[in-house]
Amino acid sequence: MPEQRDGCAFVTGASRGIGAAIARGLAADGWAVGVGYNRGADAAQAVVAQIEAAGGRALALGGDVVERERIEQHFSVLEERFGPVLVLVNNAGVRADGLAPQIEDRAWDLVLDTNLTAAFRATRRAVRPMLKARFGRIVNIASVVGLRANPGQANYAASKAGLIAMTKTVAAEVARRGVTVNAVAPGLIETDMTADLNGDLLAAIPARRAGTPEEVAACVRFLASDAASYVTGSVLSVDGGMAA
């Protein structure tokens, strides 16, 4: 385990899949990690146990990030336990697929509120302490569908395209103060969230395979590192060539 870093990291939606892999990876890089989750309490505690077994520090934080007060609660707990949140990974996300004429308002609102609005609120809460510390890393987990069309996912695509636009704008606002803001745009990754997707998608991927959560986590770990201090406002596609 590397030397412990000052401050901590917070990963939303980290009880499984991509988020869990990111939490474990950041812990391996020396960060104390807040493992955010909504319903997967046991899974989140298992991630914490894995991190602690490897010599790291972690804390599970439960609750729906859509709730306005939840983000403030999580940040306050982490600041008290580990110090300022200097790495934020906005990973929490949901899908509610359907062709545009079939998407009801509640499905639109759920996806936009979870994938975009909650990420903005967490970013807004994280930025000021990062500016004060003159160091910060924000990584937003977008998607290949934020870069290219995917029929049946108008709400999901809109949320991820908005997340990319927000990434670039906030990055330009805070770049002078040592804070970077980037996005990672996964393609088809082997997780519970993608288990129901059509296997024919593989034909659209030049690499002809799905990616792994660890391959996405490796990119997040780079963007959160000191080595990535001159990388900001960027979107890193992790999709086997799908966006190309």
N, C-alpha and C positions, 0 to 999 in steps of 0.2 A: 504494500500500500504506500503510495507517495506521501510526502509530508502534507499534513493537514493545512488547508487553505483558511485564511481569515474570511469570515462571513459564510454564506451558504448558498445553495442552489435550491430552487423550487421548480418542480416538474408537475404540471397539472395532468390529470388522466394517466397516472403512473402505476396503476395497479396491475397492468397486464400489457402485453404486446410491445409496441414501440415505446410507450412511456416508461414501462418497467425496464426495458433495455437501456434507455437513456439514463434513468435514475441510477442503475447499477454502474454504468460507465462513468458518470460524473463522480460517483462515490469513489471509484477506483482512481480517479484523478485527484483525490484529496478533498473534495467538497463534502461538507455535511449536506444532506439532501432532504428536503420536504417532499414526501411521496403523496401527492394529491390523489384523491379518489372520490367517487360518488357513491356507488352501491357496493363495490367490491372490497369490503373491509378485510375479509380474510386474505384475499389476494394481496392487498396493500401491505398487510402485516407480514406476509410471506416475503415480499420484496425487502422490507425493512430487516427481517431476520437474515436474509441472504447478504445484505450489505454489512450488517453487524458481524456476521460470521467471518467475513473477509477482512475485518478490522476497521470498517468504516462507521460513520455516524448517520443516522436517518431517523425520521419521524413521520408517521402516517397522519395525514390531515384529511378528514372526511367532510363531505358536503358538496352540494351542487354549486358549481362556480357561477351559475346564472343568478343565484341569489346575491343581491347587491352587497350585503354585509359580509358575505362569506370570504371574499378576497381579503378584506381588511383584517378579519379574524386570523386567517392563515398567516398573513405577513407579520402580524403582531406576535403570534406564537413563535414563529421562526426567529424573529429578531430577538426575542427574549431568551430563547434557547441557544441559538448559534451565532447571532449577530446579523448584520444587514444581508438582505438577499441581493447578491451580486451577480447571480446567474438565474435568469428566468426562462423556462421553456414552456411555451403555451402549446400544450399537446392535446388537451381535452377536446373531444369532438364527437359528434353524432351524425348519423345519416337518417334521412326519411325520404327515400327515393320515390320517384314517380314522374311521369311525363308532365310537362308544365300545366296542361289543363286539369290534371288530377291532383296537383299539390294544393292542399287546403292551407288556409292562413295559419293554423296552429302548427302544421309541419314546417312551413316557411319560418315562422317565428322561432320555433324550437332550434332549428339548425343555425339560423343567423345569430340568435342569442348565445348559443353555446360556443359555436366555432369562431365567432367574430367579436361580438360585444363583450363577452367575458374576457377574451384575450386583450381587448383594448383596456378594460378596467384594470387587469393585472399589470399591463404595461404602464399605465398611468401611475399606479401605486408604486411600481418598482423604480421608475426613472429618477425621482428626486433623490433618494438615498444613493443611487449610482452616480449621479452628477456630483453629489457631495464628496463621494469617495474617489471621484475621477477614474472610476473603473466600473464597467458593467457589461454584461453580455445578455442580450435578449435574442432568443431563437424561437421563431414561430413555425410550427409544423403545418405547412400548407398542403398542397396536393398537386399532382400533375393535372387534375381537372380544373385547377385555377389558371392553367396555362393553355389548355386546349379543351375543345368541346367534348362532353360525354353525355349523350342523350339520356334522359331519365334522372339527371342530377342537377337541375337548374338551381335549386336552393343550396346544395352542397358546393357546387361550382362557384356560385355567387359569394358564398362565405369565404371560400379559399382565395378567390381573386381579390376580394376585399382585404383579406389578411395580407396578401402580397403588397397591395397598394399602401396599406397602413405601415408595413415594414419599411418600405422605401422612404415614406414621408418622415416617420419618427427617426429613422437613421440619419436623415439629413439635418434634423433638428438638433440632435445630440452629439454629432460626430466630433465636435471640437473638445468635448470634455472626457474623452477616453471611453465612451460608451458606444458599443456596436450593436446594431440591430439587423439580423439576417433572417432569412426563411429557408427552410428545407422543404422540398416538394417531392414527397415519395410518390412512386407509382404503385403498382400492385405489390403489396407486402403481405407475407403470410401471417395474418393475425385473425382473431375471432371476428373482427369487424368486416373482414373481406371474405370470410368463409363462404358466404352465400352468393358471391359474384360469379358470373358465368365463366367457366373454364376456357371459353373461346377467346377471352382477353389475352391469353398467352400468345396468340397469333399476331397480336398488335405490338408485341414487345420484341424488339430486335434481339435481346439477349435470350429470348424464349424460355424465361423462367421468372418466377416471382422472387422478390427480394426478401431479406430477413430483417427483423427488427434490429439486430446487431449492426447491420450495414447502415441503417439510418442513424443509429446511435453513434457510430464512428464519425459521421459527418457533423453531428451536433457537438460531439466532444472537441473536434477541431475548432469549430466556430466559437466555442466557449473558452478556448485556450488563449494563453498569451501570444502564441504564434499567429493568431488570426487578428491581431490588433489593427491591421490595415484593411480588413475585409468588412465592409458594412454596406447595407442597402442591397445585398446580393440575394439571389435565389439559387440555391443549389439543388438541382434535380437529382433524385436518387431513384431511377425508374428503368434501368436497363436499356436506355435509349428511346423510351416511349415518346417523350416530348420532342425528340429530334425529328 
